[in-house]
């Protein structure tokens, strides 16, 4: 029997398609896995249990489609916008924005069937939103609870080609409210809202009287009231359609495609996003360009990169210009680069590459310029994991930090992630099963998504430092009546004990170590609390954050004010002389209505508590007296799982595939991990050196399992079923293969 010691050093190929099960000589076979579920791959090569999701608030109507869209003013000020059926709600800093006690929202004309068809682009506090059946709209932020959504008032274009017939237009006046008369039947009822240009004057049609007469309001005065054959009609109206796509590029606002003009691009004046004057001979003028191609393919997306990239249903084009020159009306060069065709989902730009969803919604392609080929290429990012997109992708996004992950929502509600680090050749797919009751259907023809029940999220909810959800928490100074201001509700603060009577506050652990104390409110830094003569030990910040301290807390209990000592560290032995103390012997956790009827996992401090089912929006936990805890987290559990490919090693005569084999031992290299199992064998993490009653420290190093049993695959399955961390850096062992 052959004996070897294979070592899988990284997981940078992610979850591989079953179609690669026989490609044992493929260079990425040994860097991939058969299953990567509820785990992420980080660029350095290891794999880690994913983060939990956090419940913030329910959507307005879970029976209808909802879409989340980012709004980023800068890195410090960013929002999440909840687009629903004819409304928008707003989220910031991990919470929902409310006004007068209710969620703040504004109304829209965007119905649920259009939510996944709208496209958008943003500049500072303004977001432009487009849909082919709606006039271009502008969402503006004036303040956290002051947002407006209005139709963009284009005043001078864009227009269709100049009239070449003998038909004339005659304005009844040169300014203000006028009537425009056509010498032939030119107008239709759907022209209301459409622009018209006569000579150098501009107007917007406000009413329809007949095919030869409309009322209008001027935006630029007419020179005279003479009949004129030099006229233009606006490019956009309800009959002809509105732009489908939008993007910024080189200080221009660019629109692409409409119902009647699917291959046309409209670019604004340079630096003036809502002006579309053309033909003046100025390099900064607006321009209109229609793509010439063998087939008529609707423009489906625009993306700014090295060039302006135009994605159509049948191929991808670049809007180029001579090297070193800005894009201007007389140097536009549009050429086709690839012929894959895209879906309407907006692409994501990552570095110099544009990742777009292919027409059938099952492939992600990376559109990027390659110097060695002097051309744009679009390789398939799902080639090694073609199974992972299932029946199709609905929406996508990208998180640059901390691990550069491209995210995609699958039609069945599964969340997909792709760790993307092109410089290091890291393209690793992983799947994430979101817990709770969720079902989603998606009709590709109509782009209608529907949810049949509420979505409940995995992860944990930090309740509060002392475990109570209800009641007011107030810190008091030594006189027993001065409220310490500046503390944010539900925020965690490191408390530094200077002595028995004085404490300091720090927002972060590093600040606590450096003793960089925050100002709680103007002129307040160190707070003196009530003297406690029976304090037997005072704790300081330690490297592991094990040693915390105590604070005096006031809480409303049945309408009465009760003061007590909050134990943030069980080693503080305090006999309080206050009216009551808290020893956490029995605590009810409320506010869990969104998890009603669900079996939830519970984490108290860093210790796992037995699962409970939420009833009447609450659960109860019972602890030993004086145990105390600084945090309690409740949420839906999920299993993180990694399963290796069939091992190819150890055969003395040819391949090891299909041969009986077993691991005499398996060694898994871990980083900051607690509580995992390997092939069903639960690993111990508590040692004799760990005092009873104390939490287990996160483990970094190698863990060993012996004698896994004989089979023909030699696969290793590593699971984390508890709400605890797990990071896998490598897998090795002693493999025996029977010849």
N, C-alpha and C positions, 0 to 999 in steps of 0.2 A: 504494500500500500504506500502511495506517495503522500508525503507530508510537506505542506508549504505554509507560508505565513503571508497571505495577501493583505494589502492595506489600501482601502479606499480613502484617499487623502482629501477629497473635496466633492462637492455636489453641484458644481457650476453648470452642469447640463440639465439640472432639474428633473422633472418627471418626464420620462421618455414614452413615446408611443409604443403600444404593443407590437407594432410592425417592425420594431427594432430588436425584438427578443432574440432573433437569430444572428444579428450583426455583431458578434462578439469581437470581431477584429476592427470595428469602427472606433475611431480615436476617442469619441466622446462616450462610448458605451460604459467605460469604467468610471466616468464622472457623473453618470446619471443614476436615477432610481426608478423603480417600477411605480411606487406611490410616494407622493409628497403632498400630504393632506394636512391642512391647518398648520403649516410650517412655511417659513420664508427662508430663502437662500440669501446670504449676504455676500457682497462682492469678494470678500476674502476667501470664500469657499465653503464655510460651514453652513449649517442649517439650524434654525431656531424656531421654537414654538411661537406662533404668531401672537400679536397683541389681541387683547379682548376688545370688543366694540363697547361703546358706552351709550346708554339710553339718555337722550336729551329731552325729547318731547314727541308726542304723536303728531302725525301729519293731520291736516285739517279734516280730510275725508279719506279714510283708508279704502273705501270702495272704489275710488277713482285713481287714475294714474297720477303719479307725482314724479317730478324730476328735480334733482339737486344740481345747482350750477354755482361755480365759484365766482366771487367778486373780490378782486384783490387790488386795493388802492396802493398798498406798498407792503413790505414784509411785516410791518407792525400792525397794519390795519387791513384785515381781510374778513370776508363774510361768506356764509353759505346761504344761498337763496333757494327757498322751497317754492318751485313753480308747480302750481296745481291748476285745477279747472277754474280759469278766470280769476286767479289771485296769485300774489307772491307774499311769502312770509320770510323772515330774516333771522339769521343766527350769527352770533359773534362770541368769541372767547368761551367756547364750550357751552353756550347757553342760548336760549331763544330770546329775542328782543321782544319786550312787552311794553305796552303803553296803557296806562290806567288799569292795570291788572289783567289785561287781555293781550294775546299775541298780536303784535303790530303787523298789519298787512295792508297791501294796496290792491286794487282791482285791476284786471287786465281784460283784453279781448282774446286772449289765447286759450282756446279750449283744449281739453285733455287729448284729443286726437292729434293735436299739432305739437304737443310738448317735445316729442323726440324728433321733430322735423325742424324746429327753430334752430338757427345758428346765431352766434354772437361774437363780438370782439369788444375789447375794452381799452380805454385810454383814461388814466387817472380816475376821476369820479363819474365817468360816463361810459355806459355800455350800450352799443348799438345791437339791436335784435331784429332778425329778418325771418320772413317766411313768405313763400311765393303767393299766398292768398291774402297777406296783410301788408299795409303800408309800413315802411321802415319806421321802427320805434326806437326811442332813446330813453334808457333808464338812468336817472341821475340821483346821486346821493348828496343830500344837503346836510344830513346829520343822521345819528343812529336811528332816530324815529322820524326821519323826514326824507322820504324818497318820492320821486315823481316818475311816471311813465307817460310819455307823450309821443305823438306822431311827429317825425322830423319834418320841419317846414322847409323843404327845398324850394328855393326861389328862382333859380336860373338854370335848371337842367336836372338831370340829363335829358336830351331830346333824341328823337329818331332823326333819320336823314332829312335833309331839306326838301321841301315840296318841289316837285319838278313838273307839275301839271299847270294848267292855266287857271286853276281855282284860286280865288283871292279871299283874303280875310280883311274885314273892316271893323275896327274898334269904334265904339260910339263916343269915346272920350280918351284922353291921354293918361288919366290917373284915377285912382279910387275905384268905385263900383261902376262897372261898364257893361255893355252888351257887345258881344262879338258876333258878327254876321258872316257866314260863309256863302260864296256865290254858288256852291253846289252842296248837295247833302253830304256833309263831312262828319258831323257829330253823332254820337250815340249816347244813350242815357247813362252808361257806365263811365263816361268821360268826367263826371263830377269828381273833383279833386285832382284832375290832370293839369299839367302845365301846358301853356301854349306860348310860343314866341312869334312875334310879328315884327320884322325888322330887328331893331335893337331893344324892343320893349318886351317885357315878360309879364304874364298874368297866370292866375290859377282859376280854373273853371269852378264855379260855385253852384251853378244850377243849369238844368237842361230844359229848354223850351221846345226845340224841334231839331231836326237834322241840320238846319241852317242857322240856328240861333241858340246861343248860350249866354248866361250871365257869368261875370268873372270879376276878380279883384286884381289890380295890378300889383306886381312886386318890383318892377322897374318901369318907369313911365315910358309911354309910347311917344315917338317924335311927332306924330300927327294922326289924323283920323281918316287918312286916305286908304282906299283899297290897296292891298299889297299881296303879291304872289310869293314874297319872300317870308315864308312862315314854316314853323316846325311844331310838331306835337310832342308832348312828353313821352318818354320811353315807358313809364310805369303808370298803370291804372288798374282798376279791378278787372277790366276785360282782357288786358294784355298780360297781367300778372306783375308781381313785384320780385325783387331779387331774392334768390334762394340762399346765397352765401355772402360772407363779408369778412374782410380782414384789413389790417393796416399793413402798409408796405412803403418804406422810404418816404414817410411823412404824407402819404396819401391814404385816403379811405377808399378801399376797392370793393366793389360789389360784383357778383358773378351770377349769370344765368337767371332767366325768368321763364314764365310759361311760354310766351311767344318768341322769346329770344334766348334759347337755352345755351347758346355758345358765345354769348356776348359778355365782355368785361367792361365795367364802367369805373374809371379811376378819377377821383376828385382832383381839384387843384392842389398843388403842393403846399402843405401847411394849412389849408382851408378845407376841412373835411366835408362841409355841406355845400360847397360851391362846385359847379360842374360846367363853367364857361369853357368853350372849346373854340379853336380856330383863330385865335388872336396872334398866333405865331410866337407866343411866349413859352419858353421851356417849362415854366411852372404851370401851364394850362392843364385843364382836365383832358382826358382822352377816352375814346370809346374804341374797342377792338373786338372784332368777331373772329373766333378761331376758324380757320379753314381746314377742314378734314374730310376724308372720304365718307365718313358716316356722321350723322348728326347725333352727338352724345352730350347729354345735359351736364352742365357743370354742377358738381356735387359738393365740392369743398375748395377752399383756398387756404394756402399756408405760406407764411413768410419764412424764408430760409436764406441760403446763399442767393437764390433768385426767388421770385414769387412763383410758387408752385400751384398749378391748377389741376385739380382732380376731376375727371369726368367719368361718366358711366362706362366708357370704353377705353380710357387711357389716361396717362398723366403727362402734363405739358409743363414747360418752364417759360416764364415771361422773362426773357433775357434782354440785354442791352450791351453795347460795346464796353469792353473792359475799361474801368476807371471812370465811366460816365454815369450820372444818375439817370433813373428811368424818366423819360420825357416823351411827348407825343410823337416826335419824329425819329425815335430810335428803338421803338418797341419791336422785339423779335420773339415770336411765340413758336416754339418747336416741340414736337412730341418726343418724349423720352422713353416711356414704357407703355405697354398696352394691356395692363391688368384690369383696370377699371375699379372704381371705388364705390363704397356705400355712402349714404348721406351723413353718417356719424362724423363729427368734426375730428380731424387728425390731431395728433399730439406732436409738438416739436420738442425733441430732446437733443440738445447740442446742435449739431449741424444736420441731424437726420429728422425726417418727418415720418412718423409711424401712422399708417392709415389702414382702415378696415376695408378689405376687398369686397367686391360686389355681392358675393353670396354670404357675407358676414361670418365666415369661418376661418379666414386667414388674416393675419396682421403682416403687413409688408413695411419694410424699412426703406424709404425713399431717400437716398443720399448720394452725394457727388463723390466719385472715385477718381482721384488724380491719375492713377495708373491706367485707367480706361478713358480718361477725359470725357466722362459721361455720367449721367445719373443711372443708378441701378436700383432695383427694388426687390431684394431677396425676401423669401418667406420666413418670418420669425417663428412660425408654428410648424416648420418642416419636421422637426424632431419630436414634436408633441401635437400632431394633427388631431388627435382624439380630444384634446383638452377643451376645444371650443364648442363641443356638443352640437346642438342644433342651431347655434348662432349666437353672436354677441349683440347686446342691446346698447351699451354705453361704455365709455372708456375714460380714464383719467391717469394722472401721473404724479407720483410723490418723489421728489428729488432727494429728500432727506427722510430717514437716515440711511436708506439702503438702495436708493434709485430703483423704484419698482413701478412698472407700468401695470395699471389695474384695469380689469375689464369685468363687466357684469354679464353673465351668461343668461340665455333666455329662461332657464329654469330657476334662476335666482342664485346660482352658485357664483361666488366671487373668485376670479382668476387673478393671479399675479405673475408678472414676469420680471425677475431681477435682471436689469439691463445695464451692463457696463461694457460697451463696445470695445473700449481700449484694451480691456483685459480678456476679451472674448467670452464674457459671461452673459449667457442668455438662458436663464433657468426658469421654467414655468412651475407654478405650484397652485394647488386648488384649496379653496377655503369654503367650508360648509357653515353657513350662518344658521344659528340655532333658532328654535321657536317655530311657530306655525306660519308658513309662508308658501304661497303658490303664485306663480306668475305665468301668464300666457302672452305670447307676442305674435301679432300678425304682420309678417314682413310686407305684405301688399299694402296694408293701410297704416303700418307703423303704430298700431294700437296696442298698448300694454295694459293688462288688468290684473289687479290683485284680488284674490278671493277671500283673504283673511288678513288680520293684522300681522305685521312683521315684528317679531320679538328678537332682540339682538343678543349675541353672545357677549361675554365679558363680564365686567364687574362694575358696580356702582359704589363709589366711596360715599358712605352715608355721612359720617362726621367723625371727629377725633374720639368722641366718647361713645359712639354707637347709637345715639338717639337721632331719629329723623325729625321728630316733632319737638316743639319747645324752643324758647329763645335762649341763646347762649351769650353771656356777657362776662367779660373779664373786669375785675374790680381792683382798684388800688388800695393802699393801706388804710385810707379813711373809710373804706367799705362802701363808698357811694359814688365814686368817680368812674365813669365808663371809659375804658381805653378805646379811643377811636382808631379808625384806619384799618381794622382787621376785616378782611373779606370773608363773607359767609362761605362755609364749606371749603375754605382754603387751609392748607396745612402749614404750620409755622414751627420751626425748631425753637425750643424754649431752653435758654441757657440759664442755669441756676448759678448766680454769683455767690449767694450765701443763703441763709435760712429766710431772709426777708426780701431779697432782691432778685429779679429775673430780667432777662433781655430776650428780644425776639429777633430771629433771622429768617429770611424767606427761603434760603437754600442751605444745603449742608455745607457747601464751601464757605458761605458767609459765616455760618456758625463756627467752623474751624478757624477762620481768620478773625473771628469776633467783629465782623463788619455788621454792626447792628442797624436795622432799619429804623426809620422814624415812624412810629405808629401814627402820630398826628403831630401837628406843629408844636415844637418845643418839648415833645415827649419822646424819650428814648428808653431809659431804664425805668421800670415800674416797681414800686415797693408794695408788696402784698401783705396781708394780715400775718402778724407774727405767730409762728407755730413752735412753741418751746419743745414739743415732743418730736420734732424732726430728728431722726437718728442718723440720717445720711443725706448728703447732697450730691446729686449726680451731675456730671459734665458730659459734653458731647464726646463720643468715642468714634474711632475709625469706622466701626461697624454700625454706628447709630443704635447700639443696643441700650445705651444709658440715656434716658431722657429725664424728665423731671415732672413736677406737679404744678397745677395752676388752680386758682380758686374760680369756681364756675357758679353762675346763677342760672337756674332753669325754672320755667313755669311748670308746675305740677298741679293739675286740676284747678288752675286759676290762682294758685298760691305760689309765692316766690320761695324757692328752697335753695340754699347755698350748700355746696358740697366740694370736697376735694376730688379733683379728677386725677386718677392715677395714670400717668403716662409711662411709668416704669414700675414693675412689680417689686423691685428691690428697695423702693422708698417705703420704709416702714413708718407709717404716720398714723397716730391716734388723734384724729381730728376732734376739736371741741366745737365744731359747727353743728348746726341743727340736725344734719343728717349726712351720711357718707354714702358713696357708691362703691359697692364691691363686685358689681357685675354678676351677682349670683343668679339673676333672672332678668332678662332684657327682651322687650318686644320691639321688633323692627317693623315699622309701618312704611307706607308710601310705596308699596310694591304692586300697585294695582295693574301696571302694565305687564306683570309676570303672573297674573292670576291663573291658578290651576297648573302652573309649570313646576316641575321639580328643579330646584335651584341648588347650585353649589355655594358654599359659604366659606369665606376665608377671614379668619379673625387674627389680626396681626399678620404673621406668616404661617399660621397653623390652619390646617384643613379641618372644618367642622362637618359632621354628618349632613348629608343632603336633606332638604325639607321641601314640602309642597306648599306653595303660597296659597293661603286661604284668607278671604276677606282682605286682601291686599297686605298681609302681614305674615311674619314668622316669629318664632320665639327661640332664643338661645339661652342655655343654662350653663354657667361656668362655676368653677370652684371659687370659694370666697377669696377675695383679694387678688384674683388673677389679673384683672385689669387688662385693658387693651387700648391701643391708640387708634386703631382703624378696624372697620368691619366692611367687608365687600360681599355683595350678593349678586349672582347672575346665572345665566344659562351655561351649563358646562359644554365643553367640546373636547374631542379627542384629537390630539396631534399624533400623526403617524408617518413614519418613514420606512419604506420597504425596499431593500436593495434589489438590483438586477440579479439574474442567475449568475453565480460566480463561475469564472473561467480561470481555473488554476488547479494545479496539483496532480494532473494525470501524467503518468510516466510514458504512456504511449498514445500520443495524439490529444484530442480534445477531452475535457472533463464534462462536457455537456451530456446529460443523460446517465452519467455514472452515479452509483451510490456514493454518498459522501456525508460527512458530518464534521461539525466544529467540536473539537475537544475542548476548546475554550474560545470565547469571544471577548475582545477588549474594545470598549467604546471610550473614545477620548471626549470628555465633557468639559463644558465651561459654565460655571455658575448655574448648576442644575440640582434639582431635588425631586426624587420620587418618580422614576421611570421603570418600565419593564421591557425586557428583551426576550422576544419569542415566548411571551407569556410568563416569564420569570420576573417577579417583582424584586428590584434591587434594594437592599438596605442602605439607608443613608445616615441613620442615627448610629452613633458609636458609643462605646462605654465611657468615652471622655466627655460626652454631651450630658450636662446635668438634666435630670428629669424635670419636666415642667418648662424647659426652655425650648425655643424653636430651633429647628435644625438649620445650620448654616448652609448656604449655597455651596455646592461642591465643584471644584475644578480639579481635573485629573482624569485618571483611567479607572473605569469600573469593569469588573470581570464576571463573566458567566461561564460555567463549564458544562460540557456534555449536552449539547442541544439535540442530539438524536440523529438517526440516519434519514436521509431523503435523497432525491435526485437533483434538487435545485440549489441547495446551499444558500438560501436567502435568509437575510436577517431582518426582523421586524422590530422596530423600536417605537414604543408608544408612551405618551404622557396623557393619563386620563384624569389627573387632578389639576386644580387651578394653581399650578406651580410652574416655575420656569424650567426650560430644557433647551440646551444648545449642544449640538453634536458637531465636533470638529473632525473626526475621523473614525474609521472602523477597521479593526484588524482582528487576527485570531490565528489559531492553529487548525488548519483544514486537512482532513484526511480523506483521500479519494481512493475508492476501491477500483483496482484494475482487473 
